[in-house]
Amino acid sequence: MRKLLFLLPGTTQKFHCGGLWAELKTIELVKQICPAEIVTYRQREPDKPFLDDILQHPPQADTIFVVSWGFDVPKLVARLRGYPTIYHAHSAEYGFRLPAQIPIVCVSRNTLGYWGQRSPHSLLYYLPNQISDEFVDRQEPRSIDVLVHARKSSDYLLNQLIPALQQHCHVEIIDGFVDSLADSFNRSHVYLYDSAQYWAAQGVTEGFGLQPLEAMSCGCHVFSSVNHGLSDYLDPGFNCHKIAGFSTAYDVERILGVIKSAAPVNSIEALVAEYRTENIRSRLPVILTEINHLFDRVSPGISDIPDLNYQRILQLRILKVVKSIQKKLKK
């Protein structure tokens, strides 16, 4: 197995986000399969190599770069031309295309489907994000009726639904760092998540959506949007409830009904097993073995399959129109 060099802009507080935490978890799992190391490229950090320094030397046959920071990917791929490279895809809709020699490892089936259409000649793999073992229902008393993360929440959730709920129940809003989300989820009856507006404004997709699945794993009833990667595992009416359902009053009625009933959450262990460490660890060797085999056999930059780019798509559409006209003329 080649060594994997995971490119991150940095790991200090200004880069802290869900995508960084997910990537760091993946790196730790990869280290159980093959050598792996973090390489920063925006800021130098004393305990990590810096990309500019590495690129001063010719490509090494025993290393593969891994890029993941969406908006930076096109520039990084251009800099890494000639170096074996993997794209670890979280969100989608960034607008860039990738050459066929770059394998794409996707964290959700939603993202997998996006790249299956956009890069049909690349090797594609599905490797879900990890749900840590701490996220489990501890069967403890729940003192919080409704839990909400302020970040990524819609205007509707913050300015309409929460004020309406606060008239009837105890709502706790997380607006910063907490020591343990698992503790917060285990103390809560209901967790609210509504990220569709946030991602629409960003112009990209919800790559995975860790918090709703983590909340469900801890026994919370989840009311959530079902956009993008969330649709991988959310099943309204069966394991969750769709938020922003028609009106504020109707949302309040449904949420209070769930709190009042105090009904336990349907078991989702079979669902969550897909995202636990054991399953991810079993998938990694298969994926990495295939990618290593690709770089053993394929010369960078050489592909004989026509690219499905804008020009090719336009050509196919024109050809379809021509064939349609020819068919009508023959009648």
C-alpha positions in Angstrom: 0.0 0.0 0.0 1.3 3.5 -0.9 1.4 6.1 1.8 -1.6 8.5 1.7 -0.9 12.3 2.1 -4.1 14.0 3.2 -4.1 17.7 2.1 -5.8 20.0 4.6 -5.6 23.8 4.6 -4.7 23.6 8.3 -6.0 22.0 11.5 -6.1 25.0 13.9 -9.3 26.6 15.2 -10.0 28.7 12.2 -10.4 25.6 10.1 -12.6 23.8 12.6 -15.8 22.4 11.0 -17.7 19.2 10.4 -15.8 18.4 7.3 -12.5 18.7 9.1 -13.6 16.4 11.9 -14.9 13.8 9.5 -11.6 13.9 7.5 -9.6 13.5 10.7 -11.6 10.5 11.7 -11.1 9.0 8.2 -7.3 9.5 8.5 -7.2 7.7 11.8 -9.0 4.7 10.2 -6.8 4.7 7.2 -3.7 4.5 9.4 -4.9 1.1 10.5 -4.6 0.0 6.8 -1.6 1.8 5.4 0.7 4.7 6.2 -1.0 8.1 6.3 0.0 11.7 7.1 -1.6 15.1 7.1 0.0 17.7 4.9 -1.1 21.4 5.2 -1.1 23.8 2.3 -2.5 27.2 3.5 -0.6 27.6 6.8 2.5 26.0 8.1 2.1 23.9 11.3 5.2 22.9 13.3 4.3 19.2 13.5 3.2 18.7 9.9 4.8 18.8 6.4 3.9 21.7 4.1 2.8 21.1 0.5 5.1 23.7 -1.1 8.1 21.9 0.4 7.0 18.5 -0.9 6.4 19.8 -4.4 10.0 20.9 -4.6 10.8 17.2 -5.3 9.7 14.9 -8.2 6.7 12.7 -7.7 7.3 9.6 -5.5 5.9 6.3 -6.6 5.1 5.2 -3.1 2.8 8.1 -2.2 -0.7 9.2 -3.1 -2.2 12.7 -2.4 -5.8 13.0 -1.1 -7.6 16.2 -1.7 -11.0 17.0 0.0 -11.4 20.7 0.7 -14.1 21.4 -2.0 -13.4 25.0 -3.1 -9.6 24.3 -3.1 -9.8 21.1 -5.2 -9.4 22.6 -8.7 -6.2 24.6 -7.7 -4.8 21.6 -5.8 -5.4 19.2 -8.7 -3.6 21.6 -11.1 -0.6 21.8 -8.7 -0.6 18.0 -8.4 -0.6 17.2 -12.1 1.7 14.2 -12.5 1.3 13.1 -8.9 -1.1 10.2 -8.0 -4.2 11.8 -6.5 -7.5 10.8 -4.9 -10.5 13.1 -4.4 -12.3 12.4 -1.1 -15.7 14.0 -2.0 -17.9 15.3 0.8 -20.3 17.9 -0.7 -21.1 18.3 -4.4 -22.0 21.0 -6.9 -18.7 22.9 -6.8 -18.8 23.0 -10.5 -15.4 21.6 -11.3 -14.6 18.5 -13.3 -11.8 16.0 -12.7 -9.6 13.9 -15.1 -10.4 10.2 -15.3 -7.1 9.3 -13.6 -8.3 10.7 -10.3 -10.4 8.1 -8.3 -13.2 9.7 -6.3 -14.2 8.3 -2.9 -17.6 9.7 -1.8 -19.0 10.0 1.7 -22.6 9.6 0.7 -24.6 7.8 -2.0 -26.0 11.2 -3.0 -22.5 12.5 -3.7 -21.6 9.2 -5.4 -24.5 9.6 -7.8 -23.5 13.2 -8.6 -19.9 12.1 -9.5 -21.2 9.0 -11.3 -22.9 11.4 -13.8 -20.2 14.1 -13.8 -17.1 11.8 -14.0 -18.4 8.6 -15.6 -14.9 7.4 -16.5 -13.3 7.8 -13.1 -13.1 5.0 -10.5 -15.8 5.7 -7.9 -16.2 4.4 -4.4 -18.5 4.8 -1.5 -17.0 5.2 2.0 -19.4 6.7 4.5 -18.4 8.9 7.3 -17.9 7.4 10.7 -20.4 7.5 13.6 -18.3 7.1 16.7 -19.2 4.5 19.3 -19.9 7.2 21.9 -23.1 8.0 20.0 -25.4 5.5 21.5 -28.6 5.6 23.5 -27.6 5.4 27.2 -31.2 5.1 28.4 -30.8 8.1 30.7 -33.4 10.7 31.8 -33.9 13.4 29.2 -34.2 16.9 30.6 -34.2 18.9 27.3 -37.4 18.8 25.2 -35.9 20.2 22.0 -32.2 20.6 21.0 -31.1 22.8 18.1 -27.8 23.8 16.6 -27.8 27.4 15.6 -25.2 27.0 12.8 -26.6 26.0 9.5 -30.2 26.4 10.8 -32.7 28.2 8.6 -34.3 31.5 9.3 -37.6 29.7 9.6 -36.2 27.4 12.3 -34.5 30.2 14.3 -37.1 33.0 13.9 -40.4 31.2 13.6 -40.4 27.6 14.9 -38.1 28.0 18.0 -40.0 31.1 19.4 -43.2 29.2 18.9 -41.9 26.1 20.7 -40.4 28.1 23.6 -43.9 29.0 24.6 -44.7 25.4 25.3 -41.5 23.5 26.1 -37.8 23.7 27.1 -35.6 24.5 24.0 -31.9 24.4 24.2 -29.8 26.1 21.5 -26.2 25.2 20.8 -24.3 28.2 19.5 -20.7 27.2 20.0 -18.5 24.4 21.0 -19.7 21.7 23.5 -17.6 19.2 25.2 -19.7 16.2 24.2 -22.5 16.2 21.6 -23.3 12.6 22.7 -24.1 13.9 26.2 -26.4 16.6 24.7 -28.2 14.2 22.5 -28.7 11.7 25.3 -30.4 14.5 27.4 -32.8 15.5 24.6 -36.1 14.2 23.5 -36.2 15.9 20.0 -33.4 17.2 17.8 -34.2 19.8 15.1 -32.0 20.2 11.9 -32.9 22.3 8.9 -29.9 22.9 6.6 -31.6 23.2 3.1 -31.5 27.1 3.2 -27.9 27.2 4.4 -26.6 24.9 1.6 -28.7 26.6 -1.1 -27.1 29.9 -0.1 -23.6 28.3 -0.2 -24.3 26.9 -3.7 -23.1 23.4 -2.8 -24.7 20.4 -1.1 -25.0 18.9 2.3 -22.4 16.2 1.9 -23.5 13.9 4.7 -25.1 15.6 7.7 -23.5 13.9 10.7 -25.6 15.5 13.5 -29.1 14.0 12.7 -27.6 10.5 12.4 -25.6 11.0 15.6 -28.8 12.2 17.4 -30.8 9.3 16.1 -28.1 6.9 17.4 -28.5 8.5 20.9 -32.3 7.9 20.9 -33.4 11.4 19.8 -36.5 11.9 17.7 -35.2 13.9 14.7 -37.1 16.5 12.8 -35.0 17.4 9.8 -34.7 18.6 6.3 -34.0 15.8 3.8 -31.7 17.6 1.4 -28.8 16.0 -0.4 -26.7 13.6 1.7 -29.3 13.5 4.4 -31.5 11.5 2.0 -29.0 8.6 2.3 -30.4 7.6 5.7 -33.4 9.8 6.7 -36.7 8.1 6.0 -39.6 10.5 7.1 -42.4 8.7 8.8 -40.2 5.7 9.7 -37.0 6.9 11.4 -37.5 10.7 11.4 -39.9 13.5 10.7 -39.7 16.1 7.9 -39.3 19.6 9.4 -41.0 22.7 7.9 -44.0 20.6 7.1 -46.6 23.0 5.6 -46.8 25.5 8.5 -45.3 26.6 11.8 -48.4 25.5 13.7 -48.3 22.1 12.2 -44.6 21.6 13.1 -45.3 22.7 16.7 -48.2 20.3 16.9 -46.1 17.4 15.7 -43.1 18.1 17.8 -45.1 18.6 21.0 -47.0 15.4 20.2 -43.7 13.5 20.1 -42.5 15.0 23.4 -45.8 14.3 25.1 -46.0 10.7 24.0 -42.4 10.0 25.3 -42.4 7.1 22.9 -39.0 5.5 22.4 -37.2 5.9 19.1 -37.5 2.9 16.7 -34.3 0.9 16.8 -31.9 2.1 14.1 -28.9 -0.1 14.9 -29.2 -1.9 11.6 -29.1 1.4 9.8 -26.3 2.9 11.9 -24.1 -0.3 11.5 -23.3 1.0 8.0 -21.6 4.0 9.6 -19.8 2.3 12.5 -16.1 1.7 12.6 -16.2 -2.0 11.8 -18.0 -1.5 8.5 -15.8 1.3 7.4 -12.7 -0.6 8.3 -13.9 -3.5 6.2 -14.4 -1.3 3.2 -11.1 0.6 3.3 -8.8 -2.3 2.3 -11.0 -3.1 -0.8 -11.0 0.5 -1.9 -7.4 1.2 -1.3 -6.3 -2.0 -2.9 -8.2 -1.1 -6.1 -6.8 2.4 -6.2 -3.2 1.2 -5.6 -3.7 -1.3 -8.5 -4.9 1.6 -10.7 -1.7 3.6 -10.1 0.4 0.5 -10.7 -1.1 0.1 -14.2 -2.1 3.5 -15.4 0.1 6.3 -16.7 -1.1 9.7 -15.4 -2.9 11.8 -18.0 -3.6 9.0 -20.5 -7.2 7.8 -21.1 -8.7 6.6 -24.4 -12.4 7.0 -23.3 -14.0 10.2 -24.7 -14.7 12.7 -21.9 -18.4 13.5 -21.2 -17.6 17.2 -21.2 -19.8 20.2 -22.2 -18.7 20.0 -25.9 -19.4 16.2 -26.0 -22.8 16.7 -24.4 -23.7 19.5 -26.9 -22.5 17.2 -29.8 -24.7 14.4 -28.6 -27.8 16.7 -28.3 -27.2 18.0 -31.8 -26.9 14.5 -33.1 -30.1 13.5 -31.4 -31.9 16.4 -33.1 -30.4 15.6 -36.5 -31.5 11.9 -36.2 -35.0 13.0 -35.2 -35.3 15.3 -38.2 -33.9 12.5 -40.5 -36.5 10.1 -39.1 -39.4 12.5 -39.8 -38.2 13.2 -43.4 -38.2 9.4 -44.1 -41.9 9.2 -43.3 
